[in-house]
Amino acid sequence: MSIKSKIFFFIAHFVLLFFISWGASLCQPMNTSKVVFIPKGSSADIISYLSLRNFNVNKLDKYILALLGSAQAGWVEIGTSRLSRLDFLYRLTKAKAALEEITLVPGETSEYFLKDISSKLGLKYELLLSELRANALFFEGFLVPDTYKIPLGMSEKHLIFYLVNLSKKTHEERSAKIFGTFNQKEWENYIIIASIIQKEAANEDEMPLVASVIYNRLKKGMKLQMDGTLNYGLYSHEKITPRRIANDNTRFNTYKFAGLPEGAVCTVSMSAIRAAIFPKKTDYLYFVRDKKTGKHIFSTNYDAHVNAINAGRN
């Protein structure tokens, strides 16, 4: 046998062994989440994305994926947490996740939202809550109100990771659009104020006026004394009574404690955030709801405020 023949034989043997080994590895079982997010892009981009997220794939798998067909973009239902790599790649091209729409409205609390999610998706509420507390930059007011399409079969950890990343990106983009940068501490402070505005204002037009009352009272060292700050957490829909005010000893009770509450009291709309950042310039210190219109009457002094209260009773 000539030298060239020997070299060719060696290379062919090596390639054959390589493909046998690679083929065998494609049949080996791997672990995966039952629902996987796949970005738009080429087979190489998708394999790179999965590899960075600790999926057991390698660069050569891009060729298998390309041969199998186009991978679905978005959430893909794998259906099981253990299968062969070849089967995993195949399902990326064929399966599509079933989605459930979950809406978070401005003014609702994260705890109520997680209760809703746990009920609709069959997930553990306490685990959702602990994951949010562990991963969000701040707890309440961090999740952005929106209608989310949630894949069925998603774990508590992956779901919160998904919601947190979307919300973080939104906060950073909103802050950058207004300030040119993102300062987490300052932004969280605005979210706290925005959450009070969200709870107290009757409509978006009132938001800058409510914001002015908050800032005016803070500047004068007055307690905010606003019911909305007591509608935090699972108290979101409770009517605030004198007994509740007397018994709540948290920093959310702005009847007892001066300054802002210890954190936001609900999720907030962009309108509330803008009102917190750009309050209307007024001398208002008080407001009370007009039962006839549902809107608020704003006053600059206590006597006028009392008159507005009495007028509302008639």
Secondary structure, 3 states (H helix, E strand, C coil): CCHHHHHHHHHHHHHHHHHHHHHHHHHCEEECCCEEEECCCCHHHHHHHHHHCCCCCCCCHHHHHHHHCCCCCEEEECCCCEEEHHHHHHHHHHCCCCEEEEEECCCCCHHHHHHHHHHHHCCCHHHHHHHHHHHCCCCCCCCCCEEEEEECCCCHHHHHHHHHHHHHHHHHHHHHHHHCCCCHHHHHHHHHHHHHHHHHCCCHHHHHHHHHHHHHHHHHCCCCCCHHHHCCHHHCCCCCCHHHHHHCCCCCCCCCCCCCCCCCCCCCCHHHHHHHHCCCCCCCCEEEECCCCCCEEEECCHHHHHHHHHHHHC
